[in-house]
Amino acid sequence: MTVEYQRRLEKHYDELKWLYCELYPNGQGRFEELCASMEQWYKERNKKWKALDRKREKQKNWYKSQKMLGMMLYIDAFADNISGLEEKLDYLKACNVNYLHLMPFLATPKGKSDGGYAVADYRTVQPSLGTMEDLAALSEKCHDQGMSLCMDFVMNHTSEDHEWAKRALAGEKEYQDRYFFFDNYDIPSEYEKTCPQVFPTTAPGNFTWREDCHKFVMTTFYPYQWDLNYANPVVFNEMVNNMLYLVNQGIDIVRIDAVPYIWKQLGTTCRNLPQVHTIVRMMRMITEIVCPGVLLLGEVVMEPEKVVPYFGTLEKPECHMLYNVTTMASTWHTIATADTRLLKHQMDIVTRLPKDYVFLNYLRCHDDIGWGLDYEWLKQFGIAEAPHKKYLNDYFRGYVEGSDARGELYNDDPVLQDARLCGTTASLCGLEAAGFEQNEEKTAQAIQRIEMLNAYLFIQSGIPVIYSGDEIGQVNDYSYKESEDYDRRSDSRYIHRGHFRWDLEPAKDKKGTVQNRIFASMKKMEELKFKYRPFDGEADVWTEETYDTALLCVCRKSGNEMVTGIFNFSNEDRTAWIDMGEFTWKDLFTGEKRVLRGVPVPARGYAWYYRKWD
């Protein structure tokens, strides 16, 4: 055992053993097996990654840099395969991207992949995308260009085609114990009393009957995704081994998919249970021992009070980063209502959290938009959940007068009067409809709205992440409806998972084109964000009252420098009734200088005002 590894192990050994043996009371032997495998993964970690680990150990806040900018993409949609992606790295550099989230790329069965979230083999890349050697080569090239790689680690469930599942179906008790198998419906029926359904219309219930083995198996998401039983220490150990194998290929950020679901307990909702936090805390310590340069990103698509605990505490941290899902949904609510009060309330909650807590902020991603807003808070304005969800879905499908948005529903549940929404940023902002009508005025308005949202995205606390295609204003892709693959054809999320439009990409450099106007404005915002000190991760961030519900004012201050951002979510010219004293501020986009008192803001307008003092 090297001195370096010994030092890291000693720092966490007592707590790791305590938590493991508390979770698995008879697990002393399994714990020793885990420790042995951890040391082996450390030994197998190549010199380049070990050197990066040491560098990041000294610079613990490296991922909090104001120069962090992410992009998420599907390898096949962006560049066909991993080798093709490697050839496109120059484009990503031109986008200022240094955090690249690769959507699921591990082996999944054709037709039952759930977009790659039904993993059949954690040690194999989907053959159509390449090999594990290709992934390792890509990570080398990315790191040479200062780019970190993020991947999805699907640990709540495996595909029914996974080796464990196949052996379980064959009757091997050892492998059935890695899942939740039941001979009859007695116990599953007890689970169903308290455990909500994730997809009640497309995948009702939490269990699936398997005629081939005459048993029920727990399938929270889809019938072909079998929930893993983390009460079995073998499952935890083996999944940790899979994670460490993958990070040793050069992965920097492990996105833990569906993390709130990973512990199941009869009589509960099987969500956010204390044991989940024990598991995530152990994963954090394991990475700090074996590969301290690696980050954990938690996917927790829930309200803030359930999201924040996944950071852990400052003394015993869990995830390094979490998604700012609620702010994203609240942003689109604000577009539809031109009322910023909920968004301001949401930001005030986030900005009061410790600065060690890092959120990933985004406008759109691979998934649908769920309207999980703070309806208790919205009640004071006479807003009820069911009718408001319907209004939002109608607005973003263009069914409300004055709306040029174009989106589609996902998982429409007429009984619960609930549905989620799909669509690209550009289409939801009206660019698709404007193009269809060949209406230049509407096109300009859509671009203004997109620019305003990006300016707001870049001023938030945390790391901005762009969804591939948004940087050139890519609109909805309806070709999924003609796919030969039924699962794809019936899944409206593929409306925003289309292929990257490389035929439109050159237009980003041609002045005056739609692509150029969006790309150039984003690049300007990125460069300003990288340059000015108030965008630092340690800056103080807060909102100011504008006395106009259509306007949002966000302030960032670091040392003797400050940026004030103002955003108009309405289609009318407005005035921000703020009062920042007699000081002169500079508009970072136009160079205009003015006193920030009674500031006019055009429809869909935005500004970043900057001031520095002695």
C-alpha positions in Angstrom: 0.0 0.0 0.0 1.5 3.3 -1.1 1.9 6.2 1.4 -0.6 8.3 -0.7 -3.3 5.6 -0.6 -2.7 4.9 3.1 -3.1 8.6 3.9 -6.4 8.9 2.0 -7.7 5.6 3.5 -6.9 6.5 7.1 -8.8 9.8 6.7 -12.1 8.0 5.9 -11.6 4.4 7.1 -13.4 4.6 10.5 -16.4 6.4 9.2 -16.6 4.2 6.1 -16.5 1.1 8.1 -19.0 2.4 10.6 -21.5 3.3 7.9 -21.0 0.1 6.0 -21.5 -2.1 9.0 -24.4 -0.1 10.2 -26.1 -0.6 6.8 -25.0 -4.2 6.6 -24.8 -5.5 10.2 -23.2 -8.8 9.2 -21.1 -7.3 6.5 -17.6 -7.3 8.0 -16.3 -9.8 5.4 -17.9 -7.8 2.5 -16.4 -4.6 3.8 -12.9 -6.2 3.7 -13.7 -7.3 0.1 -14.6 -3.7 -0.7 -11.4 -2.3 0.8 -9.3 -4.8 -1.2 -11.0 -3.9 -4.5 -10.7 -0.2 -3.8 -6.9 -0.6 -3.4 -6.7 -2.6 -6.6 -8.6 0.1 -8.5 -6.2 2.7 -7.2 -3.2 0.6 -8.3 -4.8 0.3 -11.8 -5.4 4.0 -12.2 -3.0 5.3 -14.7 -0.3 7.9 -14.0 -2.1 10.7 -15.8 -5.3 10.4 -13.8 -3.3 10.0 -10.5 -1.5 13.2 -11.3 -4.8 15.0 -12.0 -6.1 13.6 -8.7 -3.2 15.2 -6.8 -3.7 18.5 -8.6 -7.4 18.6 -7.7 -6.7 17.6 -4.1 -4.7 20.8 -3.8 -7.3 22.8 -5.7 -10.5 21.5 -4.1 -12.6 24.2 -5.6 -11.4 23.6 -9.2 -15.0 22.9 -10.4 -16.3 26.1 -8.9 -14.4 28.3 -11.3 -16.3 31.0 -13.1 -14.9 29.6 -16.3 -16.8 26.3 -16.0 -19.2 25.8 -18.9 -21.0 22.6 -19.7 -22.7 21.0 -22.6 -24.7 17.8 -22.7 -25.1 15.7 -25.9 -25.9 12.3 -27.3 -22.9 10.8 -29.0 -24.8 9.3 -31.9 -26.9 12.4 -32.4 -23.9 14.7 -32.3 -21.2 12.8 -34.1 -22.4 9.2 -34.9 -19.8 7.6 -32.6 -17.0 8.2 -30.1 -14.4 8.5 -32.8 -16.6 11.1 -34.6 -17.0 13.0 -31.4 -13.2 13.1 -31.0 -13.0 14.8 -34.4 -15.6 17.5 -33.2 -13.7 18.6 -30.2 -12.6 21.8 -31.9 -16.2 22.8 -32.3 -16.8 22.2 -28.6 -13.8 24.4 -27.8 -15.2 27.1 -30.1 -18.3 26.9 -27.9 -16.1 27.5 -24.8 -17.1 24.1 -23.4 -14.9 22.5 -20.8 -17.4 20.2 -19.1 -18.8 17.6 -21.5 -21.7 15.5 -20.4 -22.0 12.4 -22.5 -25.5 11.0 -22.4 -25.8 7.2 -21.7 -23.4 5.2 -23.9 -23.1 1.9 -22.2 -24.5 -1.3 -23.7 -28.3 -1.5 -23.8 -30.7 -3.8 -25.5 -32.3 -2.6 -28.8 -35.9 -1.5 -28.3 -35.7 -1.5 -24.5 -33.1 1.0 -23.6 -35.1 4.0 -22.2 -32.7 6.3 -24.0 -29.7 4.3 -22.6 -30.9 4.1 -19.0 -31.4 0.3 -19.1 -27.8 -0.9 -18.9 -27.0 -4.5 -19.9 -23.3 -4.3 -19.3 -21.4 -1.6 -17.3 -18.1 -2.6 -18.7 -19.1 -2.3 -22.4 -19.8 0.6 -24.7 -22.8 0.4 -27.0 -21.3 -1.3 -30.0 -22.7 1.2 -32.5 -20.8 4.0 -30.6 -17.4 2.3 -30.3 -15.4 0.5 -27.6 -14.1 1.2 -24.1 -10.7 1.8 -25.7 -12.3 4.5 -27.8 -13.8 6.1 -24.7 -10.4 6.1 -22.9 -8.8 7.7 -26.0 -11.5 10.4 -26.1 -10.9 11.2 -22.4 -7.2 11.6 -23.1 -7.9 14.0 -25.9 -10.5 15.9 -23.9 -8.1 16.3 -20.9 -5.4 17.5 -23.3 -7.8 20.4 -24.2 -8.8 21.1 -20.6 -12.1 19.4 -20.9 -13.7 17.2 -18.2 -16.0 14.3 -19.0 -19.3 13.5 -17.3 -21.2 10.2 -17.7 -24.5 8.8 -16.4 -24.1 6.0 -13.8 -27.4 4.2 -13.7 -27.3 2.4 -10.3 -31.0 2.1 -9.3 -31.7 -0.6 -11.8 -30.2 -2.8 -14.6 -31.7 -3.9 -17.9 -33.5 -7.3 -17.9 -30.7 -8.3 -20.3 -28.0 -7.8 -17.7 -26.1 -11.0 -16.8 -27.5 -10.8 -13.2 -31.1 -10.6 -14.5 -30.6 -13.5 -16.9 -29.2 -15.7 -14.1 -32.0 -14.6 -11.8 -34.5 -15.6 -14.5 -32.7 -19.0 -14.7 -33.6 -19.5 -11.1 -30.2 -18.8 -9.4 -31.2 -17.6 -5.9 -28.0 -15.6 -5.5 -28.9 -13.4 -8.4 -32.6 -13.1 -7.5 -31.4 -11.7 -4.2 -29.8 -8.8 -6.1 -33.2 -7.7 -7.2 -36.7 -7.8 -5.6 -38.4 -11.1 -6.5 -41.7 -12.3 -5.0 -43.6 -15.6 -5.5 -47.0 -13.9 -5.4 -48.5 -10.4 -5.2 -48.9 -10.3 -1.4 -45.8 -8.2 -0.6 -45.8 -6.2 -3.9 -49.4 -5.2 -3.0 -48.2 -3.8 0.3 -45.5 -1.8 -1.5 -48.0 -0.4 -3.9 -50.0 1.1 -1.0 -47.3 3.6 -0.2 -45.0 3.7 -3.2 -46.0 6.3 -5.9 -45.9 5.4 -9.6 -43.3 7.1 -11.8 -45.1 6.6 -15.1 -48.7 5.7 -14.3 -49.9 5.9 -17.9 -47.0 4.3 -19.8 -45.7 1.9 -17.2 -48.3 1.6 -14.4 -47.4 -0.1 -11.1 -44.1 -0.8 -9.5 -43.9 -4.6 -10.2 -43.9 -6.8 -13.3 -45.0 -10.4 -13.5 -42.5 -12.6 -15.2 -44.2 -15.7 -16.7 -40.8 -17.2 -17.5 -39.9 -17.7 -13.8 -43.4 -17.3 -12.3 -42.4 -14.4 -10.0 -43.0 -10.7 -9.6 -40.0 -8.4 -9.9 -39.8 -4.7 -8.8 -39.7 -2.4 -11.8 -40.1 1.2 -10.6 -39.5 2.8 -14.0 -40.2 0.4 -16.9 -40.9 -3.4 -16.9 -37.5 -4.0 -18.5 -35.6 -2.0 -15.8 -35.2 -4.1 -12.7 -34.6 -2.4 -9.4 -31.5 -3.4 -7.6 -31.6 -4.5 -3.9 -29.1 -2.4 -2.1 -29.9 -4.1 1.2 -27.6 -6.8 -0.3 -24.0 -5.7 0.2 -22.9 -7.7 -2.9 -25.0 -5.2 -5.0 -23.3 -2.2 -3.4 -19.8 -3.6 -3.7 -20.3 -4.7 -7.4 -21.8 -1.4 -8.4 -18.9 0.5 -6.7 -16.5 -1.7 -8.7 -18.4 -0.8 -11.9 -18.1 2.9 -11.0 -14.4 2.7 -10.3 -13.8 0.8 -13.5 -15.5 3.6 -15.5 -13.7 6.5 -13.8 -10.5 4.7 -14.5 -11.3 5.2 -18.2 -10.9 8.9 -17.6 -14.4 10.0 -16.4 -14.3 13.1 -14.2 -17.9 13.5 -13.1 -20.2 10.6 -12.2 -23.9 11.6 -12.6 -25.8 9.3 -10.2 -29.1 8.6 -12.0 -32.3 8.5 -10.0 -30.4 8.6 -6.7 -33.4 9.1 -4.4 -34.9 5.8 -5.5 -31.9 3.5 -4.7 -33.2 2.2 -1.3 -36.5 0.4 -1.0 -38.4 -0.3 2.3 -41.8 -1.7 2.8 -44.3 0.8 4.3 -42.5 3.9 2.8 -42.6 5.8 -0.5 -39.2 4.2 -1.3 -37.9 7.8 -2.0 -35.3 9.8 -0.2 -34.8 7.3 2.7 -31.9 7.8 5.1 -30.1 4.7 3.7 -29.8 6.6 0.4 -27.7 9.2 2.1 -25.6 6.6 3.7 -24.9 5.0 0.3 -24.0 8.4 -1.3 -21.8 9.4 1.6 -19.9 6.1 1.3 -19.5 6.7 -2.5 -18.1 10.1 -1.8 -15.5 8.7 0.6 -14.6 5.9 -1.7 -13.9 8.3 -4.6 -11.9 10.6 -2.2 -9.8 7.5 -1.3 -9.3 6.0 -4.8 -9.8 8.9 -7.2 -10.2 12.3 -5.4 -10.3 14.2 -8.7 -13.7 12.7 -9.5 -16.9 14.4 -8.7 -20.4 13.1 -7.8 -23.4 14.8 -9.5 -26.7 13.8 -8.1 -29.8 13.6 -10.3 -32.6 14.6 -7.8 -35.7 15.8 -9.7 -37.6 17.0 -6.6 -38.6 20.1 -4.7 -35.7 22.1 -3.0 -36.2 20.8 0.6 -35.7 17.2 -0.8 -32.8 18.2 -3.1 -30.5 20.1 -0.8 -29.9 17.2 1.7 -28.1 15.4 -1.1 -25.2 17.9 -0.7 -24.8 16.3 2.8 -23.2 18.6 5.4 -20.1 20.7 5.2 -18.4 18.2 7.6 -19.8 15.1 5.9 -20.5 16.0 2.2 -22.3 13.7 -0.2 -22.7 15.0 -3.8 -20.4 17.7 -5.1 -23.1 19.1 -7.4 -26.8 18.8 -7.9 -29.2 19.9 -10.7 -31.2 23.1 -10.2 -34.4 21.4 -11.6 -36.9 23.6 -9.8 -35.4 26.8 -11.0 -35.4 25.5 -14.5 -39.2 24.6 -14.4 -39.9 27.9 -12.7 -38.1 29.7 -15.5 -40.4 28.3 -18.1 -43.4 29.1 -15.8 -42.2 32.7 -15.9 -42.0 32.7 -19.7 -45.6 31.6 -19.8 -47.0 33.9 -17.1 -44.6 37.0 -17.4 -44.6 36.9 -13.6 -41.2 36.6 -12.0 -42.4 36.3 -8.3 -42.0 32.5 -8.2 -38.6 32.7 -9.9 -37.4 35.4 -7.5 -38.7 33.3 -4.5 -36.8 30.3 -5.9 -33.6 32.2 -6.5 -33.8 33.6 -2.9 -33.9 30.0 -1.6 -30.9 28.9 -3.6 -28.7 32.0 -3.0 -29.1 31.6 0.8 -27.5 28.2 0.7 -23.8 27.7 1.6 -21.5 28.6 -1.3 -20.0 25.2 -1.1 -23.2 23.9 -2.6 -22.9 23.9 -6.4 -25.8 23.7 -8.7 -25.9 22.9 -12.4 -28.2 25.3 -14.2 -29.8 24.7 -17.5 -32.7 25.7 -19.7 -33.3 22.4 -21.4 -31.9 18.9 -21.2 -32.5 15.4 -22.6 -35.6 15.0 -20.5 -39.1 16.5 -20.4 -40.1 19.5 -18.2 -42.1 18.4 -15.2 -44.2 21.1 -13.6 -43.1 20.4 -10.0 -43.5 24.0 -8.9 -44.1 25.3 -5.4 -47.9 25.3 -5.5 -48.3 25.9 -1.8 -46.5 29.2 -2.3 -48.4 29.9 -5.5 -51.8 29.5 -3.7 -51.5 33.1 -2.4 -51.9 34.3 -6.0 -54.9 32.1 -6.6 -53.0 29.5 -8.6 -54.1 25.9 -8.2 -51.9 23.0 -9.4 -54.1 21.1 -11.9 -55.4 24.1 -13.9 -52.0 25.8 -13.8 -50.3 22.7 -15.2 -52.9 22.6 -18.0 -52.3 26.2 -18.7 -48.5 25.8 -19.0 -48.9 22.8 -21.3 -51.4 24.6 -23.4 -49.2 27.7 -23.6 -46.1 25.8 -24.7 -48.0 23.9 -27.3 -49.2 27.2 -28.8 -52.8 26.7 -27.7 -53.0 30.0 -25.8 -53.6 33.2 -27.6 -50.4 35.1 -28.2 -48.2 32.1 -27.7 -45.8 31.0 -30.5 -44.3 28.2 -28.5 -44.2 24.7 -30.0 -43.9 21.7 -27.8 -45.5 18.3 -27.2 -46.8 16.5 -24.1 -45.1 13.5 -22.5 -46.8 11.0 -20.3 -50.2 12.7 -20.4 -52.3 11.4 -17.5 -56.0 12.4 -18.0 -57.0 11.0 -14.6 -54.5 13.0 -12.6 -54.7 15.9 -15.1 -51.0 15.9 -15.3 -48.5 15.8 -18.2 -44.9 16.8 -18.8 -43.6 18.9 -21.7 -41.1 18.3 -24.4 -39.4 20.7 -26.9 -36.1 22.6 -27.6 -35.4 26.0 -26.1 -35.7 27.6 -29.6 -39.1 26.0 -30.3 -40.5 26.8 -26.9 -39.3 30.4 -27.4 -41.2 30.7 -30.7 -38.4 30.4 -33.2 -39.9 27.4 -34.9 -43.3 29.0 -35.4 -41.7 32.2 -36.7 -39.6 30.3 -39.2 -42.7 28.4 -40.4 -44.5 31.7 -40.9 -41.4 33.3 -42.4 -42.1 36.2 -40.0 -39.0 38.3 -39.5 -40.6 40.3 -36.6 -41.5 37.1 -34.7 -38.1 35.7 -35.5 -36.4 38.7 -33.9 -38.7 38.4 -30.9 -37.9 34.7 -30.4 -34.1 35.4 -30.6 -34.5 38.2 -28.1 -36.3 35.8 -25.7 -33.6 33.1 -26.2 -30.9 35.7 -25.5 -32.6 36.9 -22.4 -32.9 33.4 -21.1 -29.3 32.7 -21.7 -28.3 36.0 -20.0 -30.3 34.9 -17.0 -28.8 31.3 -17.1 -25.3 32.7 -17.0 -25.8 35.0 -14.1 -27.2 32.3 -11.8 -25.1 30.7 -9.0 -23.4 27.5 -10.2 -22.4 26.0 -13.5 -24.3 26.7 -16.7 -24.9 23.7 -18.9 -26.0 24.1 -22.6 -28.1 21.4 -24.3 -26.4 20.6 -27.6 -28.1 22.5 -30.4 -29.3 25.3 -28.3 -26.2 27.3 -29.2 -27.4 27.5 -32.8 -31.1 27.7 -32.1 -32.0 24.2 -33.2 -35.8 23.6 -33.3 -37.9 20.5 -32.7 -37.2 17.4 -34.7 -40.4 15.6 -35.6 -38.7 12.7 -37.5 -38.9 10.5 -34.4 -42.6 9.9 -35.3 -41.5 8.0 -38.5 -38.9 5.8 -36.7 -38.9 2.1 -37.2 -38.2 1.7 -33.5 -41.5 1.7 -31.7 -40.0 2.9 -28.4 -38.5 5.9 -30.1 -41.6 6.5 -32.2 -43.9 6.5 -29.1 -41.6 8.7 -26.9 -42.1 12.4 -27.5 -38.9 13.3 -25.7 -37.1 12.5 -29.0 -38.6 15.7 -30.3 -35.6 17.4 -28.6 -33.2 14.5 -29.0 -32.7 14.9 -32.7 -29.5 14.9 -34.6 -27.3 17.9 -34.4 -27.8 20.1 -37.5 -24.3 20.1 -38.9 -25.8 21.5 -42.1 -26.7 24.7 -40.2 -23.6 24.9 -38.1 -21.5 26.9 -40.6 -24.2 29.6 -40.5 -23.1 30.5 -37.0 -20.1 32.3 -38.5 -22.3 34.2 -41.1 -23.3 37.5 -39.7 -27.0 38.1 -39.6 -28.2 34.5 -39.7 -30.4 33.1 -36.9 -27.6 30.8 -35.9 -25.0 33.6 -35.8 -27.2 35.9 -33.8 -27.7 33.3 -31.1 -24.2 31.8 -31.2 -22.5 35.2 -31.1 -24.6 36.5 -28.2 -24.0 33.4 -26.2 -20.2 33.6 -26.9 -20.2 37.2 -25.7 -22.0 36.3 -22.5 -19.5 33.4 -21.9 -16.5 35.7 -22.4 -17.9 38.3 -20.1 -18.7 35.7 -17.5 -15.1 34.3 -17.7 -13.6 37.8 -17.4 -15.5 39.7 -14.7 -14.8 38.9 -11.0 -18.5 39.1 -9.8 -19.2 35.9 -11.7 -16.8 34.0 -9.4 -18.3 31.0 -7.6 -17.5 32.7 -4.2 -19.5 35.9 -5.1 -22.4 37.0 -3.1 -25.6 36.7 -5.1 -29.1 38.1 -4.3 -32.2 39.5 -6.0 -33.5 43.1 -5.8 -37.1 44.2 -5.9 -38.0 45.8 -9.2 -41.6 46.7 -8.3 -42.7 45.2 -11.6 -43.7 41.5 -11.6 -42.5 41.1 -15.2 -38.9 42.1 -14.3 -36.2 40.2 -12.4 -33.1 41.8 -11.0 -30.1 39.7 -9.9 -27.0 41.1 -8.3 -23.5 39.5 -7.9 -20.8 41.1 -5.8 -17.2 40.0 -5.2 -14.8 42.3 -3.4 -15.1 45.8 -4.9 -16.9 44.7 -8.1 -20.5 44.2 -8.8 -22.8 43.1 -11.7 -26.5 43.8 -11.7 -28.6 41.9 -14.2 -32.1 42.9 -15.2 -34.4 40.7 -17.3 -37.8 41.4 -18.8 -40.0 38.3 -19.1 -42.8 40.1 -20.8 -43.6 41.2 -24.4 -43.9 44.8 -23.3 -41.4 47.6 -22.5 -41.1 48.0 -18.8 -39.2 50.0 -16.1 -37.2 48.5 -13.3 -37.8 50.7 -10.3 -34.5 49.9 -8.6 -32.3 52.5 -6.9 -28.6 51.8 -6.8 -27.6 55.3 -5.8 -25.7 58.0 -7.8 -23.1 55.6 -9.1 -22.4 55.1 -12.8 -22.7 51.6 -14.1 -21.5 50.2 -17.5 -23.7 48.0 -19.6 -21.3 45.1 -20.4 -23.2 44.3 -23.7 -23.5 47.8 -25.2 -20.9 49.9 -23.3 -23.6 52.4 -22.3 -23.1 54.1 -19.0 -26.0 55.1 -16.7 -27.2 55.5 -13.1 -29.3 52.5 -12.1 -32.5 54.3 -11.0 -35.7 53.8 -12.9 -34.1 51.6 -15.6 -36.1 51.1 -18.8 -36.0 47.5 -20.1 -37.4 46.7 -23.6 -39.7 43.8 -24.2 -37.8 40.5 -23.7 -34.8 42.7 -22.9 -31.9 42.1 -20.6 -28.7 43.9 -19.4 -25.7 43.2 -17.2 -24.5 46.4 -15.6 -21.0 46.5 -14.0 -19.4 48.8 -11.4 -16.0 48.8 -9.7 -15.0 51.0 -6.9 -11.8 51.8 -4.9 
